[in-house]
Amino acid sequence: MHAELPKRYAKGGRPQGDPADLRTATIGVRVSAAEYALLRERAASMQMKPAQWLRTAALSRRLPPPPVATINREQYAELARLAANLNQLTRLANEGQHVNIAPALLAETQRLRLLLLGVKDNVDDR
């Protein structure tokens, strides 16, 4: 029979990490030569590789807000007009003058508020 080989007490090499942390997905980004030079320069200043610098920069920054839907922009303009009217009425009331608020103004304000919330049946059941 074969003589038993001596057992190794510890495996060599880098210890395995958590499999959940393993990076397997790749994102391809095309950049111009000037952009690539700038990325390499910025990464080198942080003693990183360009891919590592891009990942860190992308994941640590706040994204710009998503574009506002057209319907919301149109309704926002209407709401701004109504808000200006309400501000004028509030100023007059604060100066002690008698103010009458037309029910149509309040109804229109409520309608726009519900539209911006995405409520279609004019019923706010929140």
C-alpha positions as CSV (number, residue, x, y, z in Angstrom):
1,M,0.0,0.0,0.0
2,H,0.9,3.6,-0.4
3,A,2.4,5.3,2.5
4,E,0.3,8.2,3.8
5,L,1.3,11.6,2.7
6,P,1.8,14.2,5.4
7,K,-1.3,16.4,5.9
8,R,-1.0,20.1,5.4
9,Y,-1.8,22.1,8.4
10,A,-3.2,25.1,6.5
11,K,-4.0,25.8,2.9
12,G,-1.9,28.5,1.3
13,G,-3.1,31.4,-0.7
14,R,-5.7,34.0,-0.2
15,P,-8.6,33.0,2.1
16,Q,-12.0,32.7,0.3
17,G,-14.4,35.6,0.8
18,D,-18.1,35.6,1.1
19,P,-19.6,34.2,-2.1
20,A,-22.4,36.9,-1.9
21,D,-19.7,39.6,-2.3
22,L,-18.3,38.0,-5.5
23,R,-18.5,40.4,-8.4
24,T,-19.6,38.5,-11.5
25,A,-21.5,41.1,-13.6
26,T,-19.8,43.4,-16.0
27,I,-20.9,46.8,-17.3
28,G,-19.3,48.0,-20.5
29,V,-18.8,51.8,-20.9
30,R,-17.3,53.4,-23.9
31,V,-15.2,56.5,-23.4
32,S,-13.2,58.7,-25.6
33,A,-9.4,58.8,-25.4
34,A,-9.5,62.0,-23.5
35,E,-12.1,60.7,-21.0
36,Y,-10.1,57.5,-20.5
37,A,-6.9,59.6,-19.8
38,L,-8.9,61.7,-17.2
39,L,-10.3,58.5,-15.6
40,R,-6.9,57.0,-15.3
41,E,-5.5,60.2,-13.9
42,R,-8.2,60.4,-11.3
43,A,-7.9,56.8,-10.4
44,A,-4.1,57.0,-10.1
45,S,-4.4,60.0,-7.8
46,M,-6.5,57.8,-5.4
47,Q,-4.1,54.8,-6.0
48,M,-6.9,52.8,-7.6
49,K,-7.6,51.1,-10.9
50,P,-10.0,53.0,-13.3
51,A,-12.7,50.3,-12.8
52,Q,-12.4,50.4,-9.1
53,W,-12.5,54.3,-9.1
54,L,-15.6,54.3,-11.4
55,R,-17.4,51.8,-9.2
56,T,-16.6,53.8,-6.0
57,A,-17.5,57.1,-7.6
58,A,-20.8,55.8,-9.1
59,L,-22.0,54.1,-6.0
60,S,-21.1,56.9,-3.6
61,R,-22.9,59.8,-5.5
62,R,-26.5,60.9,-5.4
63,L,-28.2,60.6,-8.8
64,P,-30.0,63.5,-10.4
65,P,-33.8,63.3,-9.9
66,P,-35.7,61.5,-12.5
67,P,-37.4,63.7,-15.2
68,V,-40.7,65.1,-14.3
69,A,-43.7,63.7,-16.2
70,T,-45.2,66.1,-18.8
71,I,-48.6,65.9,-17.1
72,N,-47.0,67.0,-13.8
73,R,-45.2,69.9,-15.4
74,E,-48.5,71.2,-16.9
75,Q,-50.4,70.7,-13.7
76,Y,-47.5,72.3,-11.8
77,A,-47.8,75.5,-13.9
78,E,-51.6,75.6,-13.1
79,L,-50.9,75.0,-9.4
80,A,-48.3,77.8,-9.4
81,R,-50.9,80.2,-10.8
82,L,-53.4,79.1,-8.1
83,A,-50.7,79.4,-5.4
84,A,-50.0,83.0,-6.4
85,N,-53.7,83.8,-6.0
86,L,-53.8,82.1,-2.6
87,N,-50.7,84.0,-1.5
88,Q,-52.3,87.3,-2.4
89,L,-55.4,86.4,-0.5
90,T,-53.4,85.3,2.5
91,R,-51.4,88.6,2.5
92,L,-54.7,90.6,2.4
93,A,-56.1,88.5,5.3
94,N,-53.0,89.0,7.4
95,E,-53.3,92.8,6.8
96,G,-56.8,92.5,8.4
97,Q,-58.8,92.9,5.2
98,H,-61.9,90.8,4.6
99,V,-61.2,88.0,2.1
100,N,-63.6,85.8,0.2
101,I,-62.2,82.7,-1.3
102,A,-64.2,81.4,-4.2
103,P,-65.2,77.8,-3.8
104,A,-64.0,77.2,-7.4
105,L,-60.5,78.2,-6.4
106,L,-60.4,75.7,-3.5
107,A,-62.0,73.0,-5.7
108,E,-59.4,73.6,-8.5
109,T,-56.6,73.4,-5.9
110,Q,-57.9,70.1,-4.6
111,R,-58.3,68.7,-8.1
112,L,-54.7,69.6,-9.0
113,R,-53.4,68.2,-5.7
114,L,-55.2,64.9,-6.4
115,L,-53.9,64.8,-10.0
116,L,-50.3,65.2,-8.8
117,L,-50.8,62.4,-6.3
118,G,-52.1,60.2,-9.1
119,V,-55.7,60.0,-7.8
120,K,-58.1,59.8,-10.7
121,D,-61.6,59.7,-9.1
122,N,-61.2,62.9,-7.0
123,V,-61.4,60.8,-3.9
124,D,-58.4,61.0,-1.5
125,D,-58.7,57.7,0.5
126,R,-55.3,57.8,2.1
